[in-house]
């Protein structure tokens, strides 16, 4: 594990990259880390598209355990609750599950295994005809202050679903489109300290804000294809942006003139506090290839996962040399 003299961000939001942080067993790899989240003890739970779906590391990167082998079709989203419960979104498995930290299945949230009828053709979200019930390729989830569960149902649907803490479906909102309350791939989600539900509306390149009952509040547009949002205790939003140079589907052309992958931090009113990356040199410790998820631990360190195998876009072997999980240590 090595730190860099490179300092990223600005003001109270400065970070230094930590290279070679993870210490996996010999012959192991993440495969593709789609997300990482930390618990009350600082342990890091990495959700992976690989042989070992959930890899658990100590805060210093040392290996602790793995679980979930053979249980997921395609991992996509992860979050941890205040009681250290682990919530996982399996997009191609069309399901959301809740686990104990040791991997024991505690609950299945909503239906699992059968896609709802939205009219979508394959994974081409452009063909979604209507919003529908849970789930069709769900992407991520967040917890509200009372333990309620919000799920973005994105690749095959265009909705947010709200469940009670016990897993009862309460309501859904959204439909295909680009107007207020409409979605074009709702990919990430967070709930801030004011109770606002924040949706990373990826292909509309915006963050949409809603009440806990799905009422539209406002929209922010100073983002480029946001994938996930994390709200810290001060109300600041940490946003992982995919940009327009990677993660482009076959019907989309990467645009080298547009921003690539980057991290942005905003205050609760939308003021930009810090930003770094942009995709010019994705192999640099201060840049990104395809940011997919972001998490801030209780000590202020930042974890950014990147879909380095799925993203494509550069037309070379960048993906084979780019780390799929980056750690940034907070500089105080």
C-alpha positions as CSV (number, residue, x, y, z in Angstrom):
1,X,0.0,0.0,0.0
2,X,1.5,3.3,-1.1
3,X,0.2,6.9,-1.0
4,X,1.0,9.5,-3.6
5,X,2.2,13.0,-3.4
6,X,-0.6,13.9,-5.7
7,X,-3.4,15.9,-3.9
8,X,-6.8,15.9,-5.6
9,X,-9.8,18.1,-4.9
10,X,-9.6,21.4,-3.1
11,X,-10.4,23.2,0.2
12,X,-11.9,20.9,2.8
13,X,-12.2,18.2,0.2
14,X,-8.7,17.1,-0.6
15,X,-7.7,13.5,-1.1
16,X,-4.5,11.5,-2.0
17,X,-4.7,8.3,-4.0
18,X,-3.7,5.1,-2.2
19,X,-2.2,2.6,-4.7
20,X,-2.0,-1.2,-4.2
21,X,-4.3,-0.9,-1.2
22,X,-6.2,-4.2,-1.5
23,X,-4.4,-7.4,-0.3
24,X,-6.2,-10.3,-2.0
25,X,-5.2,-13.9,-1.6
26,X,-2.7,-15.2,-4.3
27,X,-4.4,-15.7,-7.6
28,X,-7.6,-13.8,-6.6
29,X,-8.9,-10.7,-8.3
30,X,-12.0,-8.5,-8.1
31,X,-12.9,-9.3,-11.7
32,X,-14.9,-6.1,-11.9
33,X,-15.8,-4.2,-8.7
34,X,-19.2,-2.6,-9.3
35,X,-19.5,-1.1,-5.9
36,X,-18.0,-0.9,-2.4
37,X,-19.5,0.1,1.0
38,X,-18.1,0.2,4.5
39,X,-19.6,-0.9,7.9
40,X,-19.4,0.5,11.4
41,X,-16.1,-1.3,12.0
42,X,-14.5,0.1,8.8
43,X,-14.7,-3.2,6.9
44,X,-15.0,-2.7,3.2
45,X,-17.5,-4.9,1.3
46,X,-16.7,-5.1,-2.4
47,X,-19.5,-6.3,-4.8
48,X,-17.8,-8.0,-7.7
49,X,-18.5,-9.5,-11.1
50,X,-16.1,-12.3,-10.6
51,X,-15.6,-15.7,-9.0
52,X,-16.1,-14.2,-5.5
53,X,-19.1,-11.8,-5.6
54,X,-18.6,-10.2,-2.1
55,X,-15.0,-9.7,-0.9
56,X,-14.6,-8.3,2.6
57,X,-11.5,-6.3,3.4
58,X,-10.3,-4.5,6.5
59,X,-9.8,-0.8,6.3
60,X,-6.1,-1.3,5.7
61,X,-6.9,-3.5,2.7
62,X,-6.1,-6.9,4.3
63,X,-8.4,-9.8,3.2
64,X,-11.0,-11.0,5.7
65,X,-13.4,-13.3,3.8
66,X,-15.7,-13.7,0.8
67,X,-19.2,-14.9,0.3
68,X,-22.0,-15.1,-2.3
69,X,-20.4,-17.6,-4.7
70,X,-23.0,-18.8,-7.2
71,X,-25.8,-16.6,-5.8
72,X,-25.9,-13.7,-8.2
73,X,-26.4,-13.4,-12.0
74,X,-24.8,-10.0,-12.4
75,X,-23.9,-7.9,-9.4
76,X,-24.7,-4.2,-9.8
77,X,-25.4,-2.2,-6.6
78,X,-24.5,-2.3,-2.9
79,X,-25.3,-0.4,0.2
80,X,-24.9,-1.0,3.9
81,X,-27.4,-0.1,6.6
82,X,-26.8,1.4,10.0
83,X,-27.0,-2.1,11.5
84,X,-24.3,-3.3,9.1
85,X,-26.9,-5.2,7.0
86,X,-25.7,-5.6,3.4
87,X,-28.2,-4.8,0.6
88,X,-27.4,-6.0,-2.9
89,X,-28.9,-5.4,-6.4
90,X,-28.6,-8.2,-8.9
91,X,-29.6,-6.6,-12.2
92,X,-29.9,-9.6,-14.5
93,X,-31.3,-11.6,-11.5
94,X,-34.0,-9.0,-11.3
95,X,-33.8,-8.9,-7.5
96,X,-32.7,-7.1,-4.3
97,X,-31.6,-9.0,-1.2
98,X,-30.6,-8.2,2.3
99,X,-27.8,-10.1,4.0
100,X,-26.0,-10.3,7.4
101,X,-22.3,-9.2,7.2
102,X,-21.3,-12.9,7.1
103,X,-23.5,-13.4,4.0
104,X,-26.5,-15.1,5.5
105,X,-29.7,-14.2,3.5
106,X,-32.0,-12.2,5.8
107,X,-34.7,-11.1,3.3
108,X,-35.6,-10.7,-0.3
109,X,-37.0,-7.3,-1.1
110,X,-39.8,-7.6,-3.6
111,X,-40.0,-10.2,-6.4
112,X,-36.9,-11.9,-7.7
113,X,-35.9,-13.6,-10.9
114,X,-38.7,-12.6,-13.3
115,X,-38.6,-9.2,-15.2
116,X,-41.7,-7.0,-15.1
117,X,-43.3,-6.1,-18.3
118,X,-42.0,-2.7,-19.5
119,X,-41.8,-3.5,-23.2
120,X,-38.0,-3.3,-23.2
121,X,-36.1,-5.2,-25.8
122,X,-33.1,-6.9,-24.1
123,X,-31.0,-4.3,-22.2
124,X,-31.7,-1.5,-24.7
125,X,-33.3,1.0,-22.3
126,X,-34.2,3.2,-25.3
127,X,-37.0,0.7,-26.0
128,X,-38.7,0.9,-22.6
129,X,-42.4,1.7,-23.3
130,X,-43.8,2.1,-19.8
131,X,-42.9,2.1,-16.2
132,X,-43.9,-1.1,-14.5
133,X,-43.8,-3.0,-11.2
134,X,-40.5,-4.2,-9.6
135,X,-38.2,-5.3,-11.1
136,X,-36.6,-5.2,-14.5
137,X,-32.8,-5.0,-14.3
138,X,-32.6,-3.0,-11.0
139,X,-29.5,-0.9,-10.5
140,X,-29.1,0.4,-7.0
141,X,-30.7,1.2,-3.7
142,X,-30.7,3.5,-0.7
143,X,-32.1,3.6,2.8
144,X,-34.3,6.3,4.3
145,X,-34.1,7.6,7.8
146,X,-36.9,5.2,9.0
147,X,-35.3,2.3,7.3
148,X,-37.5,2.5,4.2
149,X,-35.8,1.1,1.0
150,X,-35.6,3.0,-2.3
151,X,-34.6,1.0,-5.4
152,X,-33.7,2.4,-8.8
153,X,-35.1,0.1,-11.5
154,X,-33.0,1.3,-14.4
155,X,-31.8,-0.8,-17.3
156,X,-35.2,-2.4,-18.1
157,X,-37.5,-0.1,-16.3
158,X,-37.7,3.7,-15.6
159,X,-38.9,3.8,-12.0
160,X,-38.1,4.2,-8.4
161,X,-39.7,1.7,-6.0
162,X,-40.2,2.4,-2.3
163,X,-40.5,-0.4,0.2
164,X,-41.0,-0.4,4.0
165,X,-38.2,-1.5,6.3
166,X,-39.9,-4.9,6.3
167,X,-39.9,-5.2,2.5
168,X,-43.5,-4.3,1.8
169,X,-43.9,-2.4,-1.5
170,X,-45.4,1.0,-0.8
171,X,-45.3,3.0,-4.0
172,X,-43.4,3.5,-7.3
173,X,-42.9,6.6,-9.5
174,X,-41.4,7.5,-12.9
175,X,-41.8,6.7,-16.5
176,X,-39.5,6.9,-19.6
177,X,-38.6,10.3,-20.8
178,X,-36.6,13.5,-20.0
179,X,-39.2,15.6,-18.2
180,X,-39.5,16.2,-14.5
181,X,-40.1,12.9,-12.8
182,X,-39.2,10.9,-15.9
183,X,-36.1,8.8,-16.2
184,X,-33.6,7.6,-18.9
185,X,-31.8,5.0,-16.9
186,X,-32.2,5.7,-13.2
187,X,-28.8,4.3,-12.1
188,X,-28.0,5.4,-8.6
189,X,-29.8,6.7,-5.6
190,X,-29.3,8.4,-2.2
191,X,-31.3,9.9,0.6
192,X,-29.9,13.0,2.2
193,X,-30.3,14.4,5.7
194,X,-33.2,16.6,4.6
195,X,-35.1,13.5,3.4
196,X,-34.7,14.3,-0.3
197,X,-34.5,11.2,-2.5
198,X,-31.7,11.9,-5.1
199,X,-31.7,9.9,-8.3
200,X,-28.8,9.7,-10.7
201,X,-30.7,9.9,-13.9
202,X,-27.8,8.7,-16.0
203,X,-28.6,9.1,-19.6
204,X,-30.4,12.4,-19.0
205,X,-27.1,13.6,-17.4
206,X,-28.8,15.0,-14.3
207,X,-29.7,14.5,-10.6
208,X,-33.3,14.6,-9.8
209,X,-34.6,15.4,-6.3
210,X,-37.9,14.1,-4.9
211,X,-39.8,13.9,-1.6
212,X,-40.1,10.6,0.1
213,X,-43.4,10.2,-1.6
214,X,-42.0,10.7,-5.1
215,X,-43.0,14.4,-5.5
216,X,-40.5,16.2,-7.8
217,X,-38.5,19.0,-6.1
218,X,-35.7,20.1,-8.4
219,X,-33.0,19.0,-10.9
220,X,-29.3,19.6,-11.1
221,X,-27.5,19.4,-14.5
222,X,-23.8,20.1,-13.7
223,X,-23.0,16.3,-14.1
224,X,-22.2,14.1,-17.0
225,X,-23.9,10.7,-16.9
226,X,-23.9,10.3,-13.1
227,X,-23.9,6.7,-11.9
228,X,-24.1,7.0,-8.1
229,X,-24.5,9.5,-5.3
230,X,-23.3,9.4,-1.7
231,X,-24.4,11.9,0.9
232,X,-22.1,12.6,3.8
233,X,-23.3,13.7,7.3
234,X,-22.9,17.4,6.4
235,X,-25.2,17.0,3.4
236,X,-22.5,17.2,0.8
237,X,-23.1,15.0,-2.4
238,X,-20.3,12.9,-3.8
239,X,-21.1,12.0,-7.4
240,X,-19.4,9.4,-9.5
241,X,-19.8,10.5,-13.2
242,X,-19.3,8.0,-16.0
243,X,-18.7,10.8,-18.6
244,X,-19.0,10.3,-22.3
245,X,-15.8,8.5,-23.2
246,X,-16.5,5.0,-21.7
247,X,-19.6,3.0,-20.8
248,X,-21.2,3.8,-24.1
249,X,-23.5,1.2,-25.5
250,X,-23.0,0.1,-29.2
251,X,-25.5,2.6,-30.4
252,X,-23.5,5.5,-28.8
253,X,-20.2,6.9,-29.9
254,X,-17.6,8.0,-27.3
255,X,-16.9,11.7,-27.6
256,X,-13.3,12.7,-26.8
257,X,-14.3,16.3,-26.7
258,X,-16.7,15.7,-23.8
259,X,-15.7,15.0,-20.2
260,X,-14.7,11.5,-19.3
261,X,-15.0,9.8,-15.9
262,X,-14.7,12.1,-12.9
263,X,-15.6,12.7,-9.3
264,X,-17.6,15.8,-8.2
265,X,-18.5,17.0,-4.8
266,X,-21.4,19.5,-4.2
267,X,-22.9,21.1,-1.1
268,X,-26.6,20.5,-0.4
269,X,-27.5,23.6,-2.4
270,X,-25.7,22.5,-5.5
271,X,-22.5,24.5,-5.2
272,X,-19.5,22.7,-6.7
273,X,-16.9,22.1,-3.9
274,X,-14.4,19.9,-5.7
275,X,-13.9,18.0,-8.9
276,X,-11.1,15.8,-10.4
277,X,-10.6,13.4,-13.2
278,X,-12.0,13.9,-16.7
279,X,-10.7,10.8,-18.5
280,X,-7.7,12.3,-20.2
281,X,-5.4,9.8,-18.6
282,X,-7.4,7.0,-17.0
283,X,-4.3,5.1,-15.9
284,X,-3.2,8.0,-13.7
285,X,-3.9,7.7,-10.0
286,X,-5.8,11.0,-10.2
287,X,-8.0,10.2,-13.1
288,X,-10.8,7.7,-14.0
289,X,-11.9,5.3,-16.7
290,X,-15.5,4.5,-15.9
291,X,-16.6,5.5,-12.4
292,X,-19.6,3.4,-11.3
293,X,-20.0,3.7,-7.6
294,X,-18.8,5.9,-4.7
295,X,-18.7,5.5,-0.9
296,X,-17.3,7.6,1.9
297,X,-16.3,5.8,5.1
298,X,-16.6,7.2,8.6
299,X,-13.0,8.3,8.6
300,X,-13.5,10.4,5.4
301,X,-11.7,8.1,3.0
302,X,-13.3,7.7,-0.5
303,X,-13.8,4.5,-2.5
304,X,-14.6,4.7,-6.2
305,X,-15.3,1.5,-8.2
306,X,-15.0,1.4,-12.0
307,X,-16.6,-1.0,-14.5
308,X,-13.3,-1.5,-16.3
309,X,-14.3,-4.6,-18.3
310,X,-17.9,-3.6,-19.2
311,X,-17.3,0.0,-20.1
312,X,-15.3,-0.1,-23.4
313,X,-14.9,3.1,-25.3
314,X,-11.2,3.8,-25.6
315,X,-10.6,1.3,-28.3
316,X,-7.5,0.0,-26.7
317,X,-6.4,-2.1,-23.7
318,X,-6.9,0.7,-21.0
319,X,-9.5,-1.5,-19.3
320,X,-6.9,-4.3,-18.8
321,X,-4.5,-2.0,-16.9
322,X,-6.9,0.3,-15.1
323,X,-7.8,-0.5,-11.4
324,X,-11.4,-1.4,-10.8
325,X,-11.4,-0.1,-7.3
326,X,-9.6,3.1,-6.2
327,X,-9.2,4.4,-2.6
328,X,-8.5,8.0,-1.8
329,X,-7.4,9.0,1.7
330,X,-8.8,12.3,3.1
331,X,-6.1,14.9,3.6
332,X,-6.7,17.1,6.7
